[in-house]
Amino acid sequence: MLEDYKSALRAGQRAYRARIARGQSPYLAVLDDVLKGVDIVAQEPLGLVDIPAESIVGTKTNGRHTAFAANFMPLLGEETEFAHKWISLCETNLSDEGIRDPIRCCEYMGRFYVQEGNKRVSVLKSFGAPSIPAVVTRIIPAWSQEHEVRLDRKSVV
């Protein structure tokens, strides 16, 4: 399991360096930052949904965003408490039990931001999970002429 963490850590470090080289933020997107200045008209609970792993792009708050590279792979050293918890989740994932608890996330404009379960997403993504079960709340912006908002209003899950 330590080797799995080391492999994920290397993947995170590669993604970090690549994004820095392109002048992009190397960390997870933060929904609270994305929503600054956005007029939100509603929050709609969607319940339990299997969401595509590649659509999970960030975290709800900035509390943990620097612990992960933009690809959700870890950035903290293998001696940290974070690493020990990640490895424990890895062991659960590889056991007969598997990771069963759904994550909690918000969907905004077709992208998902984790509110609870960042390490679960990291472990599952590191093993190539195509989808992740989540309890989802959709964030609905005020109507706008902006192309993205018009598209989002048509794509109700």
C-alpha positions, 0 to 999 in steps of 0.5 A, a space after each residue: 500500500 505504501 508503494 501505491 501512495 508513492 506512485 500516486 505521489 509521483 503522479 501528483 508531483 508530475 501534474 504539479 510541475 506540468 501545470 506550473 510550467 504552463 502557468 496554471 494553478 497546480 492545485 485543485 479548483 476551489 468552488 467557493 472561489 469559482 462562485 465569487 461574484 456569481 448570482 446563485 438562485 438555487 441549490 437542488 439536491 440530486 441525491 445519490 448519483 454515479 458521477 464520471 471520475 474525470 468530471 470531478 475537478 476540485 474541492 468545495 472549500 480551500 481547506 484541503 486544496 493544496 494537499 492535492 495536485 489538480 489531478 487529485 493525486 496527493 502532494 504531501 509526504 509519505 510520513 504525514 498523517 494524510 498519507 497514513 489515512 490515504 493508505 488506509 483508504 487504499 487498503 479498504 479499496 483493495 479489500 473485499 469491502 471496497 470503498 462504499 461511502 459515497 462522497 458529498 459534492 456540488 455540481 456547478 456547470 457540469 463539473 463536480 467539487 468535493 465537499 467531503 471525500 477528497 481522499 476517497 476520490 484520490 484513491 479511486 482515481 489512482 486506481 482508475 475508477 471510471 465513476 464515483 458514487 456521490 450525494 450531489 447538490 446542484 448549484 444553479 446560477 441566475 439565467 444569463 446570456 453567457 453560453 456556458 450558463 445557457 448550456 447548463 440550464 439544458 443539461 439537467 441530470 
